[in-house]
Structures are given as structure tokens and as C-alpha cells.
Amino acid sequence: MLTFPPGPYDDSDNDDDLEHDHQNKRILISPEVFIKGTVCGCSMNVFLCSDNRYTSGYGYFLHDPINKESFKLPSLEVKKECLHAIGFTCDPYYCNDPKEDSRRNYLDPRKCFRVVRINSFIAIRYEFEVDVWSSKTGNWRQKTVILDDGFAFAPHWSMSFAYEGGLYFMGRTSIFVYDPYGLNGETLDYPYDSDPMNIMSFGFLGTSCGDLRIAEIGHNYIKVWELVSNDWELLHHVDFSGLLPNEFCADYYKRVGGFHPHEGETVYLYSFNEGIYVTNLETMKFTYIPGYQKSDLSPFHLELPLWSSKDFF
């Protein structure tokens, strides 16, 4: 679903009131924003959904939440006894500007989508098949992946995170990185001082300030790493005991809900029982967002564009 805060905020003369209203009030949800299905992934503000459970391996469709348009993918044979891991990414058009020694991102309405489906397995394998759908051909194709170090999916983690054209699947002991354009894959280790099972269950893999980050949360601490030259560097290790309510700290199922896209020190903490906290890991400020207790949330990173995507499909 995609919805917006009510009211014209630009009428406010007080920036503090504006920030307070934006951050500390629950969004009102209209029934018109709901779509039937489950979300399987998000890339470039387009969602991959399924009209069944996302692990079912069929019923996939692309959904543009801005224009409320959908496109159904062709069906693919499935084995009923199998669970499937799923990934979705969109390839934007990049252009090198010789006047600025940097890469700038230009969004092309003819950009290319890729959907990846893998029969999930929890015992380590060194060779397995990957199904890839391309918006250019409109067809599925199957490729074989061979990994020297092997890989095994986590029993409870079957979706990927899209970053710079690659799909990142968190596994039991490593992360499987698949390039759906080059049709090849490799593994990436978790941070050496982390607990992979903790990260898979309650942590978060995402981006902030354009960089790939991963977070782990424990009983009274949070750690955040950033990927630098294919190695994880620890950015934050914060002990929040005494700074958050005891009920939140003691909640076994609390988790990292996401990273702020532009403020590298800000993360979101979430508990089904206790709700959401916005956390600044530099200032140690924890802001409670009321109204989300007993809400079962699955966070996806979505930034609203200034361009129209009505011609994507």
C-alpha cells in the first residue's frame, strides 16, 4: 500500500511543528491504497507482488504504486513441495558526465526489469538453477550457478535486497549476490564479529547515503556495518540499555526496521508489541512513534520520484 499524510503541511509557519506532525502521527490509510497479494520485492519504486504467498513461485505481477498500474508476469512451472526465493531489480540508465568526475543517475522510462526465482534449500549446495525473467524478452530462462564456497538459504528468509543491479539473498552463513544481467553469482561473508542468525532473524540489510549497510540488534545493543571494498566496516556499536523502555529491550522479537536513506546515523527500531522508535546513533536520541503497537510491519525502502513511471510497462 502507498498512502500520504493528510493536510497541507506547507501552511505551517513553524518548522518544528512540521517535523513533529510528519514524524509523530500515524498515517491515515484509505481502503483505496490496498492491493490484493503479497509484496516480494521493491526496486526503483516499483513492487514485485504475488497473488499467492511470495514463496509459492507463481502468480507474480509488477505494481506501480504511484500510478496504480500492474503488469502480470507469464506463469512458470512450479513444484508444489518447493518453497521459492525471489528477487526483483530494475536497471536504470547510467550516464558518465565528463564535466563532473562522477557517475550520475538518469532514469530511463525504457529501463529493464529482472525477476529471479530460485528453489530454496537449507542444506549447503555448490551448484543450483536460477530462473530469470526479463522485461526485454518477456520470457523466463534458466541458468546454472556454481559457487566455490557453496550457499544455503535461511529457513525463514526468501526475499532479496536489490542494490546497484545485484540481488542480495541472506543465507545461513553468507550472503548470495546474484547479477541478473550478467547471469552470474558469488557469495559475500557476514561481518566477522556478527551473529549471522541474529542478523537474518532481527537485523536489516539495506542502504543509507547510497552505500550498502547491514545491522544487528541484540538484547540491549545495535551494530551497523557498511560495505567498503567488499569488506564490512563497523560504523556504530551502541548500547541502548537505560535509553529505551525495559519492555522494548526485553522483547525477544524486536528488530531493526530500516535505515534512513539520507541520514546515515538514523535507523528505525520496531517491535510488534511496543511499536516504532526513530534512533539517532550519534546523539543517542530515541523518538517514539505512537500508533503502531500490535502492527505487523514488513519494511521496504521506497523514495517517491519526481518523474512519471506510467510508461514503464
CORGI-V302586 format. One record per backbone hydrogen bond with DSSP energy under -1.0 kcal/mol. NH is the residue of the N-H (numbers start at 1). CO is the residue of the C=O. Records with the same first field share a line. If there is no record, write none. Layout:
NH = CO  CO
This chain:
9 = 7
11 = 8
12 = 9
18 = 14
19 = 15
20 = 16
21 = 17
22 = 18
23 = 19
24 = 20
33 = 30
34 = 31
38 = 50
40 = 48
41 = 48
43 = 46
46 = 43
47 = 63
48 = 41
49 = 61
50 = 38
51 = 59
56 = 53
61 = 49
62 = 71
63 = 47
64 = 69
68 = 64
69 = 64
71 = 62
73 = 60
82 = 79
84 = 55
85 = 118
86 = 158
87 = 116
89 = 114
91 = 112
95 = 104
100 = 97
102 = 100
104 = 95
106 = 93
111 = 108
112 = 91
114 = 89
115 = 133
116 = 87
117 = 131
118 = 85
120 = 83
125 = 151
128 = 145
130 = 143
131 = 117
132 = 141
133 = 115
134 = 139
135 = 113
138 = 134
141 = 132
143 = 130
145 = 128
147 = 126
151 = 125
153 = 121
157 = 154
161 = 168
163 = 166
166 = 163
167 = 178
168 = 161
169 = 176
171 = 174
172 = 152
175 = 188
176 = 169
177 = 186
178 = 167
179 = 184
183 = 179
184 = 179
186 = 177
188 = 175
194 = 191
199 = 195
200 = 196
201 = 197
202 = 198
203 = 199
204 = 215
206 = 213
208 = 211
209 = 261
211 = 208
213 = 206
214 = 225
215 = 204
216 = 223
218 = 221
222 = 238
223 = 216
224 = 236
225 = 214
226 = 233
227 = 212
228 = 231
231 = 228
233 = 226
235 = 224
236 = 224
238 = 222
240 = 220
243 = 240
244 = 240
249 = 245
250 = 246
254 = 251
255 = 270
256 = 202
257 = 268
258 = 268
260 = 266
266 = 263
267 = 279
268 = 258
269 = 277
270 = 255
271 = 275
275 = 271
277 = 269
278 = 287
279 = 267
280 = 285
281 = 265
284 = 280
287 = 278
289 = 276
294 = 272
295 = 292
297 = 295
312 = 309
